[in-house]
Amino acid sequence: DVQLVESGGDSVQAGGSLRLSCVASGYAGSSASRRCMGWARQAPGKEREGVAVLYTALGSTYYVDSVKGRFTISQDNAKKVVYLQMTNLKPEDTGMYYCAASPGFCGASDTAIQALGRRTNPFHYWGQGTQVTVS
């Protein structure tokens, strides 16, 4: 089975930066090369929100409007790590951040972001989360 392990969450002041990491293991099969990786977040008392999607084969990315220009999702294929670089953090960025992965291609970017928020297909695999607190 695919396993995802996040790290990098912390408490920072508004305007600060953090880099989250997600290490993926257990992928097998030809479809894995077309998988998507993503990040979602959930603040206390709020619904989960899809934040960013990375199409690993193409290297293309997609972001929810609230983080565009501030967050960057990227990958290190050799290390099988996906990063979420977060800059100019705001208090509303506070929440538990989850890494997610699909077994293969995840479809159009807007539906992929929605799937992250709903924790539904095609994102079958999820990490345990890492806490980000911005004050």
N, C-alpha and C positions, 0 to 999 in steps of 0.2 A: 504494500500500500504506500501511497504517497504521503509523506509527512512534511509539515511546514513548521518551522520554529522561528518566531519573531524575537527581536531584541532591539534595544536602542531607546525605548521609551524613558521619559524623565520628566522632571518638573523644571520649567523654564519661565523666564519673564517674557512678557509681550515684546515682540520685535526680535526675539531670539531665534535660533535655528536648532534643528535636530535632524539626525539621519537614522531612520529605521532600517533594519535589515531583516530579510526573510530567507532562511536556508531551506532549500527544497531537496528532498531525497526520495528515492523509490520509484522514479519515473522509468517506464519501459515501454517499448513498442514504437512504431513509426509515427503514430499520431502525436506523440509527446513533443516532437520537434515543432509542432504548430500550436502548442498550448498557449494559453493566456495566463498572465499573472496579474493580480490586482490587490488593491488595498481598500478596505472599508473601515468606517469608524462608527462608534456609537457613544453618544454622550448620555449621562444619567437622565432617565426620564424621556429620552428621545428615541426615535426610530433609527435603525442602522442606515448609514448613508454610504453609497459607493463613492470613492474618492478618485481613484486612478486605475487605469487598465493599461497593460503592456502586452502587445502582440509580439511574442518572443521571436518568431521567425522573421518578421518584417522589421522589428525594432520600433514600430510605431506606437504612439501613446495617445491617451485620451483622458481628460480630466473633467471633473465636475466644475461648474463655473466658479464656485466659491474659493477654489484653490488655484485656479489658473494663474500662471505667472509667479506663484509662490512655491508650489510643490513640483518635484520632478521625480518620476519613476524611471528606474534604469536597471540594467542587469549586468552581471558578471557571469558569463556562460561557463567559464572555466571553473569557477567556484560554485556555480549553481546558486547564486545569491541574487535576490532582487532587493533593490533599495528604494526607499522613499525619502528623498531629501526635502526637508521642510524649512522654509525661510520666512522671515517676517511673520512669525507665529502670532496668532490672536487668541484671546480667551475663548472665543467660539470654536477654536480648533481642539479644545480639550475633549478627551474621550479615550475609549479603548480602541486601539487600532489593530485590525485583523488583516493578516495576509491570506489570500485565497488563490487557488489555481484550478484550471480546467484540465480535463484529460486531453483535450485537443483544441481545435479552433473554437472560439467562443462567440462568433457571429459579429454583428454590427456593434459599433462602439457604444451607441446610446442604450441599446438593449443590454449590453454587457455591464454597463454602469448600474442599470436598474437591477440586474440579477445580483450584483454584489450587495446592493442595499437590501434585497429581499432574501439573501442567502439561498438562492435557488440555482437550478441548472442554468448554465453549464459549469458553475463553480462548485465542484464536488468536494474539494479539499480545503480545509481551513486550519489555521493555526489557533493557538490558545489566546493570542492577543498580547499587546504591550501597551501600558498606560502612558498617555501623554497629558500633562497638565500645564496649562499656560495661565499665568496670573499677572 
